[in-house]
Amino acid sequence: MIGFFERLTRPFLQAIDPEDAHGLTIRMLKYAPLPPVAGDDRRLATPAFGLNFPNPVGVAAGLDKNAEIPDALLRLGFGFVEVGTITPLPQRGNPRPRLFRLEADRGVINRLGFNSQGGGAVLGRLAARANAGGIVGVNIGANKDTRDRIADYVRMIEQFAPVACYVTINISSPNTPGLRDLQQAEALDDLLARVIEARERVSQDAGPTPVLLKIAPDLSLAELDDVVGVARRRRVDGMIVGNTTLARPAGLREIARAKEAGGLSGRPLFPLATRMLAETYVRVESVFPLIGVGGIDSGAAALAKFRAGASLVQVYSGLVFRGLGLLAEIKAALVAALERDRLESLVELVGADAAAVTAEPWP
């Protein structure tokens, strides 16, 4: 039923303004009757960060910014959902238009700027679904005009630890001026020290809450060395690689639209994001798991992320062009890979190609 409905509505959604289409999609999923999908192959079950994921395919932050439809997305068969980015106070984000499709390139440019209803509104929704089950992570950010960005992250950890399955520290959006400066070693060390301290302080009431760090794919390898070193020293539970890129890869066909300011995601991001994933994997040395995101629009692309070092993957832009059929394709490709190699779990695939990927020419 959902597949038929999607095929019916997709031409209309692709014909209207991308942000309007996104809002309409949220409303449709909020109210559509969605029967649960069939259970997943047991071999797709994935332990990570102290959590047990029914399958390793999640929804990346950005689709459900204000936690309006996490349960609808879980019912569609995703193994987990990451809501946000959420800021402490409501903010409108950047002026419209701020979201652009590169149809010929299967890419998206956004300069949304952390448009958020704020922590209070989202906290209420997550508290209301506290007993609903499923893995729902919360991606948090700082308000644009805050005087103390680190204090914003601490405040959000304290607020969301009781209702989040995990919390992601987003310091890699290119659309909030100066935010990526928090990826520099000294600033990052201060940030993670205060965030982890806050997590430990509230854990007596909230329980253990994994803290993940989301990084940009635009870091230099020297900067990545610093980031991974700080993340390991401060004992974060995992990293997400990576956010959108400010780069514009050679060969883009939508040349005029590609000049729009903002972060690029979708298929053009895949080579860079996957290289950075492999580079991160070899530096982390299995101390904690990684989530691979960026340019996954096929089962083969998802499989490549696992082989480059991901324990879990997230999708968003791929859904814009492929629809929900992408989820089923990814799961089928993963099961087929396990059967072909006679493996019992995806853990045996993780990082299999990481060394080879890091030896390739820079994308």
N, C-alpha and C positions, 0 to 999 in steps of 0.2 A: 504493500500500500504506500509506504513512504517513498519507495523508488518511483512509483507511478506519479505521485504528487510532485516529486522533485523534477522529473522529466517535464512535467506540465508547466511548472513555474520558472524553471531555469532560464528559458529564453527571455522572459519578461524581466527577470532580475538582472540579467546581463545587459539589458537594453537601457536601464535607468542608471542614475548617478550611483557610484559604488557605495557611498556611505548610506544613501537611502536604501539601497538593496540590502546592506548589512542590517540596518534597523528593521526592515521588513522580515528578514530571515529570523531575527531574534523573536519577533512577535509571533511568527508562524510556529516556531518550535516551542514557544511558551504555551501555546494553546492547542497544538495538534495532538490528537490521541495517538500515542506512540506505544504499541505493544513491545515488550522486551524481545530482543533478538535471541537467537539460539545461543547456547553456551559455547564458550571457546574451547578449542583443542587444549587439553591439559598441558601440552608441551609449551604453550605460549605463556603459561603462568611464570611471572618473573618477580623474584624478591629483590628489593633495592631500598636503601635508606631505612631499613627496618620495617618496610611495608611490603605487602603481598599484592602485586598487581595481577589481575586476572588475564590480562594481555598487555603487551608493551607499547601499544599505540595510543597516544594521548592527544588531547586538543591543546594547542599552544595558547599562551596568553595572547589576548587581543581579540579573540572571537567573542568571548563572553566577558566583557570588561567589568560588568557590575554584578556578576553572579546571579543572573536572571534565569539561566537555563542549564545549570550543571546536571541536574537529574535527567533532563531530556536528552542531553548528549550522552550520558552514561547508558540510557536505555537504547540508544542507537548502536551501542556496542563498543564504544571507546573504553579502553582500560583505565583511563583517568582523565581528569579535566583540570586545567590550570586557569583560574579566573584572574581578571585584572588586565592591566596594571591598575592598582588601587592606590590612591593618594589619601593622606590623612583628611584633608579638607576637600570639599567639592571644587572642581575647576573645569572650565569649559574647554581647555585645550586651545590649539591654534585656530585661526580663522579658516572657514571653508572657502573654496574646495581644498581638501587636505588628504584625499585618498584617490589614487589613480591606477587603473588597470593598464598594463601593457599586454594587450591581448595577443599580439603576434609572438611575444616573448614568453608568455605564460608567467608574467611577473606582476608585482604590485609595488607601488611606491606610496608610502604614507608619511605624513608629517602631522599626525594627530596631536601629539604633545600631551600625552597622559590625560585625555579627557576622562573624567571620573566623577561618579556621584558621591564619592567620598567614603571614608571608612565606616561611618555610622550606618549609612544605608546598606552597605554590603554586609557588615557584621550582622545586622538584623536578619537578612536573608539566610546567611549561613547558619546562624543560631537556630532558625526555624526548621532547617533540614538536618539538624545535628544527628538524628537517629535514622536517617534515610539510607545510610551505607554508601559504599563507593568511595573511591579516592579522589578528593578534591583538594588541589593545592591552591595557594593564594600568592599571586605575584604582586609585590609591593614596590612603590616608588615614592619619591619626595615631591612635594608641591613646588611648582616653578619659582614662587616668590618667597619660599621659606628662608629664614635667616640661618638655620642650622639643619642641613640636610641629613646628617647622621642622626640627629634627634628625631627626625621624622621616621626613619627606619626603626629606631628603637621603639618609638611609640606604636608603630604598626605591629611589631613583633609582640609586644605586650598585649595588644588588642586582639590579634588574630590567632595566637598560639592555641587558645582553647578550642577553636572551631576549625582549624586548618589541619589537613593531613600532613602537609609540609608547607613551608614558606620559601618563596624565591626572592632573593634580593636582586632587583633589577637596577643595575648601574650602567646599562649599556644601550639605552635608547639614545638615538642621535638627535631626538627632537626636543629635548629639554636642555637649553644652553648650559654647558659646564658639567652636565651629569657624568659624562664619561671620564672626567678628571678623577672621579672616585676609583677608577681602575688603576691609578698610579700607586706604587707600592706603599708609600707612607700613609696616604689617605685611606687606602683599602685596609691596611692593617688596623688603623684606628676604627674604621667602620665595623669590620668583622669582630674585633675585640669587644666593642660595645654591644653589637647585636647578639653575639654568643652569650655574653654576660646577662643580657636581658632575657634570652631564652632560658638560661639556667635558673634565673631568678623566679620566673613564673612557672617553671616545670612542676613544682610541687602541686600546683592546682591544675595546670593545663596538661600535664603529662609530657612525655618526650615529643618534641616537634622538630623534625629534620629541617635544617636550613640549607638551601641551595643557592648558588651564586650564578647569575646569568651574565655572560660576557659577550663582547662584540667580536665579530669576525675580522675586524679591521686592526686588531692589535698587531704590533710587530712581534717577532719571535722573542726578542729580548723582553718586551713587555709581558708576553705570555709567561716567560720564565718567572718573572716577578709575581704575577697574579697567582700562578699555581703554587709557588713557594709560600705565599701568604695564606692561601686557602688551605694548604696542607698544615701549616704551622698553627693556624687558628681552628683547625679541625672542623671545617664545614663538612656537611654530609654528602655533598655532590655538587656538580656544576652542569650548567646548560650551555651548550655551544651550538649556535650562537644567535645573536640578535640580527637585526637587519644591517645592511652594509651601506656606507656612503659612496662606495665605489660604483662605477658604471662599467661593467665588463665590456671588452671589445666584442663586436658582433651583434649588439642589440639592434633590433629591427625598428623599434618604435623610437627613433632618434629624438624627435621633438619632445615627446612625452617623457623620455628618460632624463630630460634636462630639468624636470620638476625637482625642487628641493625635497629631501626626505630620505628615509631608509628604504632600500630596495630588498624585496623578498621574492619568493617563488623560484622558478626554475633557474634563472640566471645566478642566483645565490649559491646553488648547490655545490659547484666545484670549490669555491672559497670556504664555505661553511664546513664541508666535509674534510678538507685539508686541515683546517683549524681544529676540527674534532680529533683527527688522528694525531696532530701535534700535541694536543692536550692530553690525549690518552697515554702517549709514551712518557710524558712528564709526570702524570699522576701516579703511574706505576701501581695501578689497582688499589690505591689507598681508599678511594671512594668511586662510586659509579658516575657515569656521565649520561646526560640526555642529549641526543642528537636532534637538531632542528635546523631547517633551512633548505628549501628546494625539494622537499619530498613530494613527488607527484606521480609515483608509480611504485609497484611492489619492488622492482629492481633497485630503485633509489633508496627505499627504506632498508633493504637488505645491505646495500653498500654502507649505510650509516652504522649498522651493527658491526660489520666487518672492519670498519674504521675505528671502532671503539665505543659505540653507544650501547648501553644496557637497555635503554628505553628510547623511543622517538616521539616527536610531536609533529603534528601537521596543522596547517591553517590555510596558507595561500593555495596549496594544492587542491583544497576543497572548493575554492572559488571556481576553478576551471574543470575539475574532475567530478565534483559532487561526492555524495556519500559512497558511491561505488568504489572510491579510492580506498576506503577503510577495508572493505571486503577483499580487495585486490592485495593489499599489503599483508593481511593475515594469511591469505592463501599462499603468497610467495614465501612467507616465513615457514609455514608448514612444509611446503614443497622442498625448501632448502634443508630442513631437518631430515626429511625422508630421503632426499638424495644423498646426504652425507651420513645417514644412519646415526643421527645424533638424538639425544633424549631431551635436550633443552637448549635454549638460545644462548645460555652462558658459554657454551662451547664455541660459538661463532664470534663472540665479542672480541674485537681487536685483531682478528685473524690476518687482516690486511694492513694494519696500522703502520707497520714499519715500511711496507712497500709504498703506501700512499705518501709517507713523508719523504721518500726518495724521489718522487716524481718532480718534474719541473713545476715551479710555482704557478698556480692557475691564474 
